[in-house]
Amino acid sequence: MTNKLVVDLRGRLIETLDDFWDAVSEPCGLPEWFGRNLDAWSDTIETRGISEVIDSHDALIVHVDQQGLFNGHRQEAKVLAGLFDGEQNQLVVHGLA
């Protein structure tokens, strides 16, 4: 059985990458010195060694709503989504009803 860290951000409006960093900082145990940029996030979820919380789990799954940053039209969201490998690290974008 895989030990998963599930971060459910559904219902939270995320308009910018800063909003995303704010939303994941606490549940992912990001340190104060976390770089709050795509390279730092890549290092955190792929290379590991930055967040003890993420490192203590086999997989990270982040759920977001398909709105704001994740409305399907924002380049920074596409780059962010591309950092998730779909196996060890997953970004699940949920459509709104």
C-alpha positions in Angstrom: 0.0 0.0 0.0 1.3 3.4 -0.9 1.6 6.1 1.8 -0.1 9.1 0.0 -0.1 12.7 1.0 -3.4 14.1 -0.3 -3.7 17.9 -0.4 -7.3 18.9 -1.3 -7.5 22.5 -2.5 -11.0 22.2 -4.0 -13.2 25.1 -3.0 -10.2 27.4 -2.6 -9.8 30.0 -5.3 -6.3 29.9 -6.7 -5.6 32.8 -9.1 -1.8 32.9 -9.1 1.2 30.8 -8.4 1.6 32.8 -5.2 -1.9 31.6 -4.2 -0.8 28.0 -5.0 2.4 28.3 -2.9 0.2 29.8 0.0 -2.2 26.9 -0.3 0.4 24.1 -0.4 2.9 25.5 2.1 1.3 24.3 5.3 -0.1 20.9 4.2 3.2 20.0 2.4 5.4 21.3 5.2 7.3 23.7 3.0 10.1 25.5 4.9 10.1 29.2 5.3 13.1 29.4 2.9 11.2 27.6 0.1 11.8 29.5 -3.1 8.1 29.8 -4.2 8.9 29.2 -7.8 8.6 26.4 -10.3 12.2 25.3 -10.0 11.9 25.0 -6.2 8.6 23.1 -6.5 10.2 20.7 -9.0 13.1 20.1 -6.6 10.6 19.6 -3.8 8.5 16.9 -5.5 11.0 15.2 -7.8 14.3 15.3 -6.1 12.9 15.5 -2.5 15.0 16.5 0.5 13.3 19.9 1.0 10.0 19.0 2.8 10.1 16.3 5.5 6.3 16.0 5.1 6.5 15.2 1.4 9.5 13.0 1.9 7.7 10.9 4.5 5.1 9.9 1.9 5.5 7.7 -1.2 3.2 9.9 -3.3 1.8 13.4 -3.4 -1.7 14.1 -4.8 -2.9 17.7 -5.1 -6.6 18.3 -6.0 -7.6 21.6 -7.4 -10.7 23.1 -9.1 -10.7 23.9 -12.8 -10.9 27.7 -12.2 -8.6 30.6 -11.7 -5.0 29.5 -12.3 -6.3 26.1 -13.4 -9.0 27.2 -15.9 -7.0 25.6 -18.7 -5.7 28.7 -20.4 -2.8 29.8 -18.2 0.7 29.0 -19.3 2.1 28.9 -15.8 -0.5 26.4 -14.8 0.5 24.2 -17.7 4.2 24.4 -16.7 3.2 23.6 -13.0 1.1 20.7 -14.1 4.0 19.4 -16.2 6.2 19.1 -13.1 3.9 16.4 -11.7 4.9 13.0 -13.1 1.4 11.5 -12.8 2.7 8.6 -10.7 4.7 9.7 -7.6 3.3 13.2 -7.9 -0.2 13.9 -9.2 -2.1 17.1 -9.9 -5.8 16.3 -10.3 -7.9 19.1 -11.8 -11.6 18.8 -11.1 -14.2 20.4 -13.4 -16.8 22.5 -11.8 -20.4 21.3 -11.9 
